[in-house]
Amino acid sequence: MMDLGKYAAEVISAWGISLALLGGLVWWTIARDRKVRAELERTERDHG
């Protein structure tokens, strides 16, 4: 492992928080995409 010096805990926790936030954004984007696609399909079926 790299030597992060005396700030190792802060650096690792910052990376962890960043990865968690990115993962949450990816999950939210995929969930929103599925919802919008389902609404679009329902609208097209009802009005098509």
N, C-alpha and C positions, 0 to 999 in steps of 0.2 A: 504494500500500500504506500501511497505517496506520503511524504512527511509534510503535514500541514501546519506544523509548529504549534504554538500555544493557542491558536484560534481554531483548532481542529473541530471542536464541538460546534462552534458557530457556523463554520463552513459546511459541515456535514448536515446540520439541521437546516440550513438555508437551502441546500440541495434537496433535502427531503421534502421540505415545504413546497419548493418550486415544482418538484415532480408530482406531488399530490395535487397541487392546483392545476397543473397541466392535464393530469389524468381526469380530474373533475370536469374541466372544460371539454375534453374529448367526450366523456360520458354524456354531459349535458347536450352537446351538439348532436350526437347520435340519437339521443332520446327525442330531442326537438325535431330532428329530421323525420323520424318515424311518425311522430304525431302529425306533422304538417302533411306528409305524404298520404297518411290515412284520411285526413280531412279533404285533401285534394281529390283522392279517389272517390270518396263519398259524394262530394259536390259534383264531380263529373258524372257519376252514376245517376244522381238525382236530376240533373239538368241536361244530361246528354242524350 
